Amino acid sequence: QNNLTTELSGVGIFRGAISSFQSSLSGLASPDNYGTRSYTSSNGEALTTSITNDAAVGNYSIDVTNLAESHALATTVFTSLDDVVGEGTIQFRFGTITGPGFTSFAPDAESTSQTLTIDSSNNTLSGLRDTINEGDFGVKASIINDGSGYRLTLQSETSGVNAAMEIVVTDTGDGDPVDPLGLSRLAYNSLATQMTQTRAAEDAALTVNGIPVTSSTNTLNDMIEGATLTLLEETAGTPLTLNITENTAAISNSITQVVTAYNTMVNTLAELSQAGSESSDSGILAGDSVLRSFMSNVRSQMTNSIPGLTGSVTALSTIGISTQVDGTLAIDSTKFNAAIADNPTGALALF
């Protein structure tokens, strides 16, 4: 009875060692651990980056020569927020302005004109601001006190040279849509530029590995496949470096856990099967044929080539994982990382 109880405890240890090893294998089955990407940037203040696992691996030299800007205008000075601006209609159109000044205007085919009506219900400076902001005109309005009085500022909600504002006024007060009086003080077109341009509409301009790139916004999607770049600052002729690389950390951690669990299992089962000698007692399961058969099968699975695999990755030994004299495994980190980076798909098939 004592012998059977001892042997049963050995079976429990045997089973526990197998279970721990089996649990460690779960990370190898997750596709998310393979082919992931990471990146480094030499100037995070000028450029932020987000990438997907499909991002194109490579080294990119990026020089930001200009940021995209949205068009901005300001009126002349008003004495108070309650000053009457005038009455009539204001039409906003978006497109490209050519100069010098405002010589001509080419509307953007993808945008539509927007018209708002100004009457006694909203004809004050603050009323005009609120009407613009409460509507869907593609423009944001603000009032700024510059020390000498109040100025209405208008800013296009879209950046880029194709989103410059043309403002055409119908002034029902004096009937003149271009003079510096009444509602026509908001005119900004080829006939009258009563508002002052405080910021020109501009596209972002940059070079990527020597190739010129332009964008109407400071967020560039898929200019580099699988990457979103957000421009924050101009780099003024000092290019930053963006490196997108294979990220082997996840699969490296998974295989390290497997190797550790495997080595623990091997050492545990070696103690269970140890033959007795003058200096040591026999293991609890010494001579047990099931234990010997199990270890033989597992060693074969861990060391032999996998049937059906071709190419450079066909066995653990081909990615830097080798069997030691005592039956445990060891990882050559340099060889392993190089193999995973070079052929993540092959590693997925192997594992």
C-alpha positions as CSV (number, residue, x, y, z in Angstrom):
1,Q,0.0,0.0,0.0
2,N,2.9,2.4,0.8
3,N,4.5,1.6,-2.5
4,L,1.3,2.3,-4.4
5,T,0.7,5.5,-2.5
6,T,4.2,6.7,-3.4
7,E,3.8,5.7,-7.0
8,L,0.5,7.6,-7.2
9,S,2.2,10.8,-5.9
10,G,4.8,10.3,-8.6
11,V,2.0,10.1,-11.2
12,G,0.6,13.4,-9.8
13,I,4.0,15.1,-10.2
14,F,4.3,13.6,-13.7
15,R,0.8,15.0,-14.6
16,G,1.5,18.4,-13.1
17,A,4.8,18.8,-15.1
18,I,3.0,17.9,-18.3
19,S,0.1,20.3,-17.6
20,S,2.5,23.2,-16.9
21,F,4.3,22.6,-20.2
22,Q,1.0,22.2,-22.1
23,S,-0.2,25.6,-20.7
24,S,2.9,27.3,-21.9
25,L,2.2,26.4,-25.5
26,S,-0.9,28.5,-25.8
27,G,1.0,31.7,-26.7
28,L,2.4,30.0,-29.8
29,A,-1.1,29.5,-31.3
30,S,-2.0,33.2,-31.3
31,P,-1.5,34.8,-34.8
32,D,-1.3,38.2,-33.1
33,N,2.1,37.3,-31.8
34,Y,3.5,37.0,-35.3
35,G,4.4,39.7,-37.9
36,T,3.7,42.6,-35.5
37,R,5.4,46.0,-36.1
38,S,7.1,48.6,-34.0
39,Y,8.6,51.9,-34.8
40,T,11.1,54.5,-33.6
41,S,11.3,58.1,-34.4
42,S,14.2,60.5,-34.0
43,N,11.9,63.5,-33.5
44,G,8.6,62.8,-31.7
45,E,7.9,66.6,-31.3
46,A,7.7,67.1,-35.1
47,L,5.9,63.8,-36.0
48,T,3.7,61.3,-34.3
49,T,3.0,57.9,-35.7
50,S,0.6,55.1,-35.4
51,I,1.0,51.8,-37.3
52,T,-0.8,48.6,-38.0
53,N,0.7,45.1,-38.4
54,D,0.6,45.7,-42.1
55,A,2.9,48.7,-41.9
56,A,5.7,48.6,-44.5
57,V,9.0,47.8,-42.8
58,G,11.7,50.2,-43.7
59,N,13.8,53.3,-42.8
60,Y,12.3,56.6,-43.8
61,S,13.9,60.0,-43.9
62,I,11.2,62.7,-43.5
63,D,11.8,66.4,-43.9
64,V,8.7,68.6,-43.1
65,T,9.1,71.8,-45.0
66,N,5.5,73.2,-44.4
67,L,2.5,72.4,-42.3
68,A,-1.0,72.5,-43.7
69,E,-2.9,75.6,-42.6
70,S,-6.6,76.6,-42.7
71,H,-7.6,80.0,-44.2
72,A,-8.3,82.7,-41.6
73,L,-9.7,86.3,-42.0
74,A,-10.5,89.2,-39.7
75,T,-12.8,92.2,-40.0
76,T,-12.1,95.8,-39.2
77,V,-12.6,97.0,-35.6
78,F,-16.0,97.3,-34.0
79,T,-16.6,99.2,-30.7
80,S,-18.8,96.7,-29.0
81,L,-20.2,93.2,-29.3
82,D,-23.6,94.7,-29.9
83,D,-22.6,96.8,-32.9
84,V,-24.9,96.3,-35.8
85,V,-22.9,94.7,-38.7
86,G,-25.6,95.1,-41.3
87,E,-28.3,93.0,-43.1
88,G,-28.4,90.9,-46.2
89,T,-26.8,87.5,-47.1
90,I,-23.4,86.1,-46.8
91,Q,-22.2,83.3,-49.2
92,F,-19.2,81.1,-48.3
93,R,-17.4,79.2,-51.1
94,F,-14.3,77.2,-50.7
95,G,-11.6,76.7,-53.3
96,T,-8.2,78.0,-54.5
97,I,-7.3,81.7,-54.5
98,T,-4.7,83.0,-56.9
99,G,-2.9,86.3,-56.4
100,P,-1.4,88.7,-56.0
101,G,-3.9,89.5,-53.4
102,F,-7.3,88.0,-54.5
103,T,-7.0,88.0,-58.3
104,S,-9.3,85.0,-59.1
105,F,-11.0,82.1,-57.4
106,A,-11.4,78.5,-58.5
107,P,-14.1,76.6,-56.5
108,D,-13.3,73.2,-55.1
109,A,-15.6,70.7,-56.9
110,E,-16.0,68.6,-53.8
111,S,-17.4,71.5,-51.6
112,T,-20.7,73.3,-51.8
113,S,-21.4,77.0,-51.3
114,Q,-23.3,77.9,-48.1
115,T,-25.4,81.0,-47.6
116,L,-26.7,82.6,-44.4
117,T,-29.2,85.4,-43.9
118,I,-28.5,88.3,-41.6
119,D,-31.6,90.3,-40.4
120,S,-32.7,92.1,-37.3
121,S,-32.6,88.8,-35.3
122,N,-28.8,88.3,-35.7
123,N,-27.3,91.5,-37.2
124,T,-25.0,92.3,-34.3
125,L,-21.4,91.3,-34.1
126,S,-22.0,88.7,-31.5
127,G,-25.2,87.6,-33.3
128,L,-23.3,87.0,-36.5
129,R,-20.7,85.0,-34.7
130,D,-23.3,82.8,-33.1
131,T,-25.3,82.3,-36.3
132,I,-22.1,81.1,-38.1
133,N,-21.1,78.7,-35.3
134,E,-24.6,77.3,-34.9
135,G,-24.9,76.5,-38.6
136,D,-23.1,74.1,-40.9
137,F,-21.2,76.6,-43.0
138,G,-17.7,75.1,-42.9
139,V,-16.5,78.1,-41.0
140,K,-15.8,78.8,-37.3
141,A,-16.2,82.4,-36.0
142,S,-14.6,84.1,-33.0
143,I,-14.4,87.6,-31.6
144,I,-11.1,89.0,-30.5
145,N,-10.5,92.2,-28.6
146,D,-7.2,93.4,-29.9
147,G,-6.9,96.4,-27.6
148,S,-8.4,98.9,-30.0
149,G,-11.8,97.1,-30.3
150,Y,-13.5,93.9,-31.3
151,R,-12.7,92.0,-34.5
152,L,-14.7,89.1,-36.0
153,T,-12.4,86.3,-37.1
154,L,-13.4,83.6,-39.5
155,Q,-11.5,80.3,-40.0
156,S,-12.1,77.6,-42.6
157,E,-12.8,74.2,-40.8
158,T,-10.7,72.5,-43.5
159,S,-7.0,73.0,-44.1
160,G,-5.2,73.1,-47.5
161,V,-5.0,75.4,-50.4
162,N,-8.3,74.1,-51.9
163,A,-10.2,75.2,-48.8
164,A,-9.6,79.0,-49.0
165,M,-12.7,81.1,-48.3
166,E,-14.4,83.3,-50.8
167,I,-17.1,85.5,-49.2
168,V,-19.7,87.2,-51.4
169,V,-22.1,89.7,-49.7
170,T,-25.5,91.0,-50.6
171,D,-25.9,94.2,-48.6
172,T,-29.5,95.2,-48.3
173,G,-28.6,98.3,-46.3
174,D,-26.9,100.5,-48.9
175,G,-27.1,98.0,-51.8
176,D,-23.4,98.1,-52.3
177,P,-21.8,94.6,-51.9
178,V,-18.1,95.8,-52.0
179,D,-17.9,99.1,-50.1
180,P,-16.3,99.2,-46.5
181,L,-19.7,99.9,-44.9
182,G,-22.5,97.7,-43.5
183,L,-22.5,94.0,-44.2
184,S,-20.1,94.3,-47.1
185,R,-17.4,94.8,-44.5
186,L,-17.3,91.0,-44.6
187,A,-16.7,90.8,-48.3
188,Y,-13.6,88.8,-49.4
189,N,-13.5,88.1,-53.1
190,S,-11.9,89.3,-56.4
191,L,-14.0,92.5,-56.4
192,A,-13.5,93.4,-52.7
193,T,-11.2,92.3,-49.9
194,Q,-12.7,94.2,-47.0
195,M,-11.5,91.5,-44.6
196,T,-7.9,91.0,-43.8
197,Q,-6.2,87.7,-44.4
198,T,-4.5,86.7,-41.2
199,R,-3.4,83.2,-42.4
200,A,-3.2,81.8,-45.9
201,A,-4.6,78.4,-46.8
202,E,-1.6,76.1,-47.3
203,D,-0.9,72.4,-48.0
204,A,1.5,70.4,-46.0
205,A,4.8,69.8,-47.8
206,L,7.4,67.2,-47.0
207,T,9.9,64.9,-48.6
208,V,10.0,61.2,-47.8
209,N,13.3,59.5,-48.7
210,G,13.8,62.4,-51.2
211,I,10.3,62.1,-52.7
212,P,8.2,65.3,-52.5
213,V,4.8,64.8,-50.9
214,T,1.9,67.2,-50.4
215,S,-1.2,66.9,-48.3
216,S,-4.2,69.2,-47.6
217,T,-4.1,68.0,-43.9
218,N,-1.3,67.4,-41.4
219,T,-2.6,63.8,-41.0
220,L,-1.3,61.5,-43.7
221,N,-2.9,58.1,-44.0
222,D,-1.2,55.3,-45.9
223,M,1.5,57.5,-47.4
224,I,3.5,54.8,-45.9
225,E,1.5,51.6,-46.1
226,G,-0.1,50.8,-42.8
227,A,1.1,53.9,-41.0
228,T,-0.7,57.2,-40.0
229,L,1.6,60.2,-39.7
230,T,0.6,63.4,-37.9
231,L,2.8,66.4,-38.7
232,L,3.3,68.7,-35.7
233,E,6.3,70.9,-36.5
234,E,8.4,71.9,-39.5
235,T,11.9,70.3,-39.4
236,A,13.6,73.2,-41.2
237,G,16.0,71.1,-43.3
238,T,16.9,68.7,-40.5
239,P,15.1,65.4,-41.6
240,L,13.9,63.1,-38.9
241,T,14.2,59.3,-39.2
242,L,11.3,56.9,-38.9
243,N,12.2,53.2,-38.6
244,I,9.4,50.6,-38.9
245,T,10.6,47.1,-37.9
246,E,9.3,43.7,-37.2
247,N,8.4,43.4,-33.5
248,T,9.6,40.0,-32.3
249,A,9.0,40.7,-28.6
250,A,5.6,39.0,-28.3
251,I,6.7,35.7,-30.0
252,S,10.1,35.9,-28.3
253,N,8.4,36.0,-24.9
254,S,6.1,33.1,-25.8
255,I,8.9,30.8,-26.9
256,T,10.9,31.7,-23.9
257,Q,8.0,30.6,-21.7
258,V,7.8,27.4,-23.6
259,V,11.5,26.7,-23.3
260,T,11.4,27.4,-19.6
261,A,8.4,25.2,-19.0
262,Y,9.9,22.4,-21.2
263,N,13.2,22.5,-19.3
264,T,11.3,22.4,-15.9
265,M,9.3,19.4,-17.1
266,V,12.5,17.6,-18.4
267,N,14.2,18.2,-15.0
268,T,11.2,17.1,-13.1
269,L,10.7,13.9,-15.1
270,A,14.4,13.2,-14.9
271,E,14.2,13.1,-11.1
272,L,11.1,10.9,-11.3
273,S,12.9,8.4,-13.6
274,Q,16.3,8.6,-11.9
275,A,17.9,5.2,-11.3
276,G,19.2,4.6,-7.8
277,S,22.9,4.5,-6.9
278,E,25.0,4.5,-3.8
279,S,24.7,8.2,-3.5
280,S,21.1,8.7,-4.3
281,D,17.7,7.0,-4.1
282,S,15.7,5.9,-7.2
283,G,13.1,8.2,-8.6
284,I,9.5,7.5,-7.7
285,L,8.8,6.3,-11.3
286,A,12.2,4.8,-12.1
287,G,11.9,2.2,-14.8
288,D,8.3,3.3,-15.7
289,S,7.7,2.6,-19.4
290,V,5.0,5.2,-19.8
291,L,7.3,8.0,-18.6
292,R,10.1,6.8,-20.9
293,S,7.8,6.6,-23.9
294,F,6.4,10.0,-23.2
295,M,9.8,11.7,-22.9
296,S,11.0,10.0,-26.1
297,N,7.9,11.2,-28.0
298,V,8.2,14.8,-26.7
299,R,11.9,15.0,-27.5
300,S,11.2,13.8,-31.0
301,Q,8.5,16.4,-31.5
302,M,10.7,19.2,-30.2
303,T,13.8,18.3,-32.2
304,N,12.8,16.8,-35.5
305,S,11.8,18.6,-38.6
306,I,8.1,19.1,-39.0
307,P,6.7,17.2,-42.0
308,G,5.3,19.4,-44.8
309,L,7.3,22.5,-44.0
310,T,9.7,23.9,-46.6
311,G,12.1,26.8,-46.7
312,S,14.5,28.0,-44.0
313,V,12.2,27.3,-41.0
314,T,11.5,23.6,-40.6
315,A,12.6,22.8,-37.0
316,L,13.4,24.5,-33.7
317,S,17.1,24.2,-34.5
318,T,16.6,26.3,-37.6
319,I,15.6,29.3,-35.5
320,G,18.3,29.0,-32.9
321,I,16.7,26.6,-30.3
322,S,19.0,23.6,-29.7
323,T,19.0,20.6,-27.4
324,Q,21.6,20.4,-24.7
325,V,23.4,17.3,-23.3
326,D,21.0,17.0,-20.4
327,G,18.0,17.1,-22.7
328,T,17.0,20.7,-22.0
329,L,16.6,23.4,-24.6
330,A,18.7,26.6,-25.0
331,I,17.9,29.7,-27.1
332,D,20.5,31.5,-29.2
333,S,18.8,34.9,-29.0
334,T,20.7,36.5,-31.9
335,K,19.8,33.7,-34.3
336,F,16.3,33.4,-33.0
337,N,15.4,37.1,-33.4
338,A,17.0,37.2,-36.9
339,A,15.0,34.1,-38.0
340,I,11.7,35.5,-36.7
341,A,12.3,38.9,-38.2
342,D,13.3,37.4,-41.6
343,N,10.4,34.9,-41.8
344,P,7.5,35.4,-39.3
345,T,5.1,33.4,-41.5
346,G,7.5,30.5,-41.4
347,A,7.7,30.7,-37.6
348,L,3.9,30.7,-37.4
349,A,3.7,27.6,-39.5
350,L,6.4,25.9,-37.4
351,F,4.9,26.7,-34.0
